[in-house]
């Protein structure tokens, strides 16, 4: 069995703005057809009813789904033929070993990475879910990752991971149906949640996480990198990302992430607003006052000066940090910021505290609480009463 996408052989020698731009007009025909049929039968109310039923019954799927959705769940839930169980297991093992750091990287690196897309971030802002309730977004992001990367999350037929992916795919199709009719929508954005933006988001959850772990001093093996990227290529396939956008290895993932950044990244007011909401939420959710500045520091560390500046995270706090160093885990953070091992220890503890905190964050409406397998909570040292 191949361990890479069968289309990886057709991977372009280089991704450019010219090869990426057409992807901005392409959505996901399978999921879009389902939502179009639901909409034609009952309009926005039918779509809202469908989504509210999904969020109230995360697993298993509700029994009373419309026929188009039942058919979609049957058609879209199978792993691709190139999925390699041994690589999926390697990706799960990496998540098992470094889960708290990965959750922190997702919040302080992956999500801000997504906020840098000039023509993609307006969709995030228009949904009014990130800025109005960033806590819910953090919980739902963490829940999807836990569902997919817990043992058997991808390999168990009709398991939590696969169903979570299928629901996210329908949510994307719903946004594609509704966003273009909003008064603030501009044609230059391209199709909402288009193939380039989907690929960029996939890189933020895969390649960017690996980059974040290495910035924190984690020594990754080739098996770690290949396994984690393979898990997310499988997830991308199930999300409707074209197979020729699924990298077969780290070099391809890096090339795609850098090409998308060169094509799309820049300062926007929406990106700044979403980053401010994210940093403020993290400062509020982490216990105590000593960690209030840590989310901005971590974001600045991961993204670098230029990208962080585009998101409104400036250098001013670094001068304050030098004058009054934050002491955390017995370390003065002003000194630890240059020490990847010390920074990794801080990130581990912050990730534990973050996971412990989001267990008690309300997701709104009738959504179930954040669920994490007991064995993961125990190996990660996460306290229910954090």
Buried (B, 14 or more C-beta within 10 A) or exposed (E): EEBBBEBBEEBEEEBEEEEBEEBBEBBBEEBBEBBBBBBEEBEEEBBEEBBEBBBEBBBEBEEEBBEBBBEBBEEBBEBBEBBBEEBBBBBBBBBBBBBBBBBBBBBBBBBBBBBBBBBBBBBBBBBEBBBEBBBBBBBBBBBBBBBBBBBBBBBEEEBBBBBBBBBBBBBBBBBBBBBEEEEEBEEEBBBBBBBBBBBBBBBBBBBBBBBBBEBBBBEBEEBBBBBBBBBBBBBBBBBBBBBBBBBBBBEBBBBBBBBBBEBBBEBBEBBBBBBBBBBBBBBEBBEEEEBBBBBBBBBBBBBEEEBBBBBBBEEEEBEEBEEEBBEBEEBBBBEBBEBBEBBBBBBBBBBBBBBBBBBEBEBBEEBEEBEBBEEBBEEBBBEEEB
